[in-house]
Structures are given as C-alpha cells and as structure tokens.
Amino acid sequence: MLATLSSAGQIKNSANSQKQVRKIRPLEDPRWDEFVATHPRASAFHSREWLNSLQKTYGYTPIAYTSTPENAPRLCDAFVFCEVKSWLTGRRLVSLPFSDHCEPLIENADFPAFIDRLRADASSEKWKYIEIRPLEALAADVPCQQVVANYTLHQVDLNRELSAIFHSFHKDSIQRKIKRAEREGLVCESGRSDSLLNTFYRLLALARRRHGVPPQPKAWFVNLIEAFGPALQISVAYKGKMPLAAMMTLRHQNTLIYKYGGSDARFNKYGSMHLLYWESIRRAKESGLTTFDLGRSDIDQRGLIRFKSRWGATQSTLSYFRLTPDSNQQRHCFEPSKQSWKTNSGKALMTRIPLPLMSQIGKLLYRHIG
C-alpha cells in the first residue's frame, strides 16, 4: 500500500506509524562517513571530502535530510544538499554544486515526505529554488518530474580482461592515438605534488579558455587534494620535459571518476590525453575497480560525446530538476537553469582574456554559480 503524506513532512502508512523527516549537518554527524562508505548508490560527491571542499572553497553550507531517528546508531537514508547564499544569484538549495550527479539516497516510497519537508523549508528559508541532480531517473509516481536540464554520462565497465577493454575502443580514434603516444615516448607522472597541481591548473585554464569558460579557483583544487588524499590523483603526460595534458581523478568505492582535465591544443596530435585516459583505466583495473566514470557532457557537446563513446563506454542521460517553493502544481514546480556566461557573446569574450585574468574571473564568479 502506498504511503500517504502529512503536512508536517511525515510518512504515514496503513499501520498509522510515522516517519519524521529531519535535517542534519553531515559534516558534524559522526554517522555520515560510514553511511556514504557502505551505501551502494553513494558516490564521491556524497562524501565528507567533497562536502568539506565545497564549504571551505565557496562557503556553501552542507545540509542533509533523513528519516533516521535522531538517536539511531546508523543512518538509514539521506538526501544531501548545499545551501548557496549569493547576493548575485540568490539563495537556493542544490544537490550538489559542481557535482555531475548526486543520487538521493532514499527510498522512492519516502520521496513525497522529503519533498514536503523541502517545500516547507524553502518557504521559511526563502530559497529561490531547490535543485536535484539524480544519477537515476526518478520513479514515475514521484512528484515534480519536469526535466529542466539534460546531460549525458559515460562509464566504462572494467569487469573484463584488460585486453578486451582495450579492443573495445574505437580502432582508429582511440587505439591508434594511444599507440602514437607510446611511439612518441610520452610518459605519465601521477601524484598530488604542488608541481603537478601547478602544471594541471595551467593546462586546465588553457582548455577552459578555448571553450570560453573561466577555470575554477585554484583554491578549489588545493582543498580537494587536502581532503581526498590518496583517493585523488593528478596525472600529467609529458614529451620530454614539456607537459602536454593533465587530468584529475577521484576514487570512491569501486569507481574511478574523471573529474577535470586540460591540454595544450598545439600538441593534441601526439595523443597525450588518450594516453592519460588509458593509463587511468589500466591502473583502475589493476586496483580491482569495476567502473571508470568519464563524467557528464552537455548535450550540445557532440564532439565530446562522440569521443567518450569511442572508449567502449555506456551512455546514459542525467536529468536535473528544480523545485520552487511557491507552486502546488506539478507542471509549475520546476524552472529551467541558466548560466549567463554560456552565451555565444560571453564565450567569445572569454577566449580573448589572458589566463591570469581568467582565473580571477573564475574566483569571483564560481561561488555565485553553484
């Protein structure tokens, strides 16, 4: 029998029992680490390390909702957000800022009570909207299902022999590029040193400028390195002493996530980024991981989507939602997201700005984006 919803954010079943949805502070709750480490749908984006980096870099406040009784020794569910307070873009709740996805770690039957509590808090806290970024599509009977943004997600299955994984790559576009990189004598260095970080950040900034988008503040990456420790790796491909490409990966449970990367486009012919992907896949396989997550892509980035698909990756859709507090109608409960710099004129301007100034723009803007 379906649960019914009370106005107080409680779930009532046929036996008249109640499940109270309450708010907790995940960074202060001693149960959070075990919950994220053991929940089968949790990702690096739920982790204390990621939440702490968001708070330390951008000043966001992590908040989670749970139906777990207050004194229970372990959390049974959680829906995690960050509160973003900005004079430029308004106050809102996002699950989660700068995260490809953040699955609600709750049961579908309980979802209405969480939505009810969120709506009540949105009104009292005067949040402009609440954004949800699930990994999986929400169940058909979950309220407020209007999609406002779509992305693609690519993941490589590592539950195969390494040779089989390699031969699943596109022969011309991927396999040939990896072999070219090896013939050219490119080498990869991995770690978390200041030198690798500086090289990574310069290459990231170059790539961001090509796409007309400012880089994230360098402090963001410093904080990620400090928080994740060995679970984070920076990898740089060199030809001699010349750095050609770099990437940053995060490890959580059985998944390695490609999160950030950049290259010097003058040397793309050498296959440096291809070599970094392949080395990451090989190391993940050797470490017993089962998935290499290539991250999200905008649906209009057809070249990037094609590139990721050629790694033998499965493609799925990420759909984002926004809940507004002042609507009771499902067809009005979400509104589309917009990022002002993603206009043609804004991108064109960004491609002409010097790298140091681009970094300063990113430092000023990103805390307001979320």
N, C-alpha and C positions, 0 to 999 in steps of 0.2 A: 504494500500500500504506500502511495506517495505521501511524503511528509507535508504538513501544512505549515504556513509561516505566520508568526505573530509579529506585531508592530514593534516589538522590543528586540528584534534580532534573535529570536529563539526558534528552534525547530521543535514542533510538536508531532509526535507520531501517534498511532492508534492506541497505544498504551498510556497516552497522556504524559509521557516523560518529556522532559525539556532538555535541550542542549543549548547552553548560553554561548554566544559568540562574544569573545572578549579581545581586547587589544593588549599586546605585549611589546616590549622593546627587545628585539632579537639579540642585539649586541650586549644586553645586560642579562639575558636569560641563560642560565648555565645549561639548559636542555637543548639549546639551539644546535650546537656542533654535532652532537650525536644524532639528532633528528635529520640534519642535512646529509651526514655521512652515511646513513642507513636507508633513507627513503629512496625507493627505486626510481622515482621521477625527478629527484633533485639534481641540480647541475651546479657548476662553479658559480653561476650567477645568484644562487641562493646562499652561498657560503658567507661565513663571517668575514673572510678575507675580502671578498668583493664588496660587501656592505660597508666594511670599515674604510675601504679605499674611497668609496663614494662619499662617505661622510667627511673624511679627512681632506679630500681634494675640493669638493664642491659645497660642503656644508649641508648636504641633504640629511634628513633625519629618517633612519630606517624604522619602519613600523610593521608589525605583523598582526594578523587576526587569526585566532584559533578557537576551536570549540573544546579544547582540552581543559578539564577542571583546573582551577588555579593551583592546587597543591599536588597535582599528579606528578609522579617522578619523571615521566617522559611525555613529550609532545606527540599527539596522535595526528595532527594536521596543522597546516599553516598556509596563509595567503600573505605574502610579503610585499611591501611597498617601500618607497621612499617619498617623504614629503618634500616637495620642492617649493621654496619660497623665493619669488623673484618679483622685484618692482617692475621689471620689463615685460615678463610673460605671465605673471600672475601666480597664485598659489594653487597647487594641484598635487595629486597623489598618483605616482607612476610605479608600475610593477614590470620592470625596474629600469631606471635611467641607464642609457648606454649599454643595455643588455640585449643580445639578439632575441632572447626569449626568456620568459620566467613563468614556468608552469605553476598554476595554483595547486598546491599540494593538499587538496581537499577532495572529498567525495562529491560526485555530481548531485546526489540527493540532498546534500547540505548546502549547495551553492545558493539557493534563494535566501537563506538566512544570512549568509555572508553579504550578499548584495543589499539586503535590507539594512544591515548594520552600516555598510559603507555609505549608502544613501543618507542615512541619518547623520553620520559623521561629516559627510560632505556639506550638508546644510549648516550644521553647527560650527564647523571649522571654516566655512566659506571658501571651500575648494572650488576652483573653476571647473574642474572635471577630474575623473578618475580614469586612468588608462591601464588596460590589461593587455599583456603580451604573452599569451599562452603558446606552448610548444605544440600541443594537440588541439584540434578543433573542439570547441565546447559542445556538450551534448545538446540534442535538438530541443529539449524541454527547459534548458537554462535560459532565463530571461535576458533581454538586451543583447541580441545576437547580431546587430548590424555591424558589418565589417567596415572599417574606415581606412585601413592601410593593409596592403599585401606585400609580402616579400617571399623570396624563395630561400630554402635551406638545403644545403648539400652535405651528405655524410657518406664516408667510405666505410664499408664493412670490412673489418680486419679479421674476421673469423674464417680466414682462408690461408693457404700457404702463401708465403711472400712472393713466390714466382707467379702464382695465379693472380695475385693483386696487381703485380707489375704488368702482366699481359692483359689485364682488363683495361688498362689505359689506352687512350687513342694512340695508334701506332705512329702516326706522323706528327701530331701536335704535341704529344707528351713524351712517349718513349724516345723519339728521335732527339728531342730537346735535352732530356736527361743524359743521353749518351754524348751529345755535343758538349755539355757542361763537363762531363768526365774527361773527354778528349782534350778540352781546353785547359785541363789541370786545375779547375776551380776547386777550392777547398772550403769546408764549412767549419765555423767555430761557434760553439754554444756555451752559454753561461748567463751570468747576471751582473757582470762587472760594469763599472762606470764607463769604461772604454766601449764596451759593446752597446750599452744604453745610448751613449752619445752618437755612435755610428747608426744605430737603429733609428734614432729620432731624426737625424738629418735625412735619411732615406725616406722615412715616413713623410716628413714635411715636403720633400720633393714630389712624392706621389700625390699628396693631398693638393698641392698647388696645381699639378697637372689637371686634376679633377675640379678645380675651382672651389675647394673646401679647406678651411683652416685646420691645422693639426690640433689635437687635444693638447692642453698644457703639459709640459714636461713633468710637472709635479704628479700628475695622474699616473704616469708610468713608474716614477720613483716609489710612489705609495703602493702600487701593485706589486712591485718587486719586493718591497719590505714585508708586505702582508702575506704573499703566497710562498715566498722562499723557494725551495727546490721544485715546487709544483709549477713554477713559471720558468720558462726558458726563452732567451733571446738567441736566435741563430742568424749568423751573417755569412754570406757567400763572398769569397774573395777570389780575385785573379791576381796572383802575386800579393802585393800589399794594398791593392785597390778594392775597397768594398763595393759590391755591385747590387746586392739585395739583402733584405733583412726581414725577419718575421718574429712575432711574439706569440707563444702558445701557452695555454693553461691546461693543467691536468686535474681532473676530478673523477673519482671512482674509476670506471673503465673507459673513460673518454678523454681524448686529447683534442683541445679546441684551438683552431687557428683563429686568433682574435685581431691582430694588427699586422700589417706588412707594408713594405715600400721598396722601391728600387730606383736606380739611376737609369732612365729610359735609354740613354746612349748605349748601354751595354746589354740590352734585353736579348740581343741575338745570341748571346752565349748560354742562355737557358739557366741563368742563376736562380730565378725564383722557382723554376721547375725542380732544380736540384734541392732547394730548401724544402719544398713540399715532400719530395721523395725521401729525403733523409729523416724528416719528421715522421712520415708513415713507417719507415723502416724501424726507427727507434721505438715508436709506439707499439709496433708488432712484437719486437723483441722484449718489451716490458710487459707483455701479456695483456695489453689494452685491446678492446674489441671494436672501438669506433674512433674514426678521425673526423671531427666536425669541421667542415670548411667554412662555416659561418653563413650569415644571411647576405642576400644580394637584393638590391632594389629591382623591381620587376622590369624597369626600363633599362637595366644594365645588361643588355643582351649578350654583349661580348664576354662579360664576366660570368654570366650564367652558362654560356657555352663552354668556357674554359673549365669551370668546375665540373660540368657534366662529363667532360672528357677524361676525368680521373676515375671513371667507373663508379661515380657516386650516385646514390639515390637522391632524387629531388622531391621535396615536399613544399607545402605552402604554409607560411606563417601569416596569420591574420591578427591584426591588432584592433582593439575596441576602446571606445571612450564612453564612460558613464557620466552623465550630467545630473546634478542634484535636483534640478528644478523641473523634471519631467516625469510623468507617470505613464507615458505612452512608450511602448517598446520602439516604435518607429522613430521616436524623437530622442531616445535615451542616449544615443551616441552622436558625436560630431567628428568630422574628419580632422586629422592632424596636418599641420603645415609647418614647414621650416623655411623661413624667409630667405635664407641665403641660396636656397635651391631654385632660384630663378635663373634664366639664361643670362640676364644682365649681371646678376650677382656673381655667377660663376666666371663670367668673362673678366670681371674686375679682379677677382681673386687670383687669376692666373698671372697677373702682371705685378703683383705685390712682392717685394723682397721677402725672403724666408724669415728673417728676424721679426719683421713686422707682422707676417702671417701668424707667427707663434704668439705674439702679443694679442692679436685679434682673437685667436682661439682661447687664450687665457681669460679674456674679458667676456666672451660670448658663451662658452660651453656651460658655465654654471647656470645660465638662464634657459638653456635648451632642455636638458634632461630627457 
